[in-house]
Amino acid sequence: MNAFLDMGGYGVYVWSAYGIACVVLATLALASWRRGRRLHQKLQRKHQ
């Protein structure tokens, strides 16, 4: 298991890249969700 996590000495770079990618994807998902919610609220207010 340690050999897998170490990845031939490149584990720090590989796992940090995975971590950064996950953070970026989560941020994009959250931003999209928030924008969709705001747009939905704006459209509801406009049609009242």
Legacy VTK file of the C-alpha trace (Angstrom):
# vtk DataFile Version 3.0
C-alpha trace
ASCII
DATASET POLYDATA
POINTS 48 float
0.000 0.000 0.000
2.828 2.418 0.802
4.395 1.734 -2.596
1.107 2.658 -4.266
0.820 5.896 -2.296
4.492 6.743 -2.880
4.181 6.136 -6.661
7.873 5.752 -7.251
8.783 8.968 -5.454
6.223 11.070 -7.322
3.379 10.530 -4.869
3.518 14.068 -3.483
3.049 15.554 -6.952
0.408 13.070 -8.053
-1.702 13.298 -4.906
-1.408 17.085 -4.735
-2.597 17.272 -8.357
-5.576 15.075 -7.470
-6.289 17.256 -4.450
-6.129 20.481 -6.435
-8.351 19.014 -9.159
-10.936 17.939 -6.568
-10.947 21.388 -4.969
-11.357 23.085 -8.360
-14.195 20.754 -9.389
-15.969 21.216 -6.060
-15.615 25.002 -6.359
-17.043 24.962 -9.887
-19.945 22.753 -8.816
-20.736 25.021 -5.864
-20.507 28.167 -7.996
-22.810 26.652 -10.637
-25.327 25.585 -8.006
-25.329 29.023 -6.376
-25.699 30.791 -9.718
-28.582 28.524 -10.701
-30.297 29.174 -7.379
-29.889 32.947 -7.778
-31.203 32.825 -11.345
-34.190 30.767 -10.224
-34.972 33.284 -7.465
-34.591 36.186 -9.880
-36.971 34.582 -12.364
-39.507 33.868 -9.624
-39.418 37.518 -8.517
-39.776 38.684 -12.112
-42.886 36.570 -12.724
-44.763 37.633 -9.579
LINES 1 49
48 0 1 2 3 4 5 6 7 8 9 10 11 12 13 14 15 16 17 18 19 20 21 22 23 24 25 26 27 28 29 30 31 32 33 34 35 36 37 38 39 40 41 42 43 44 45 46 47
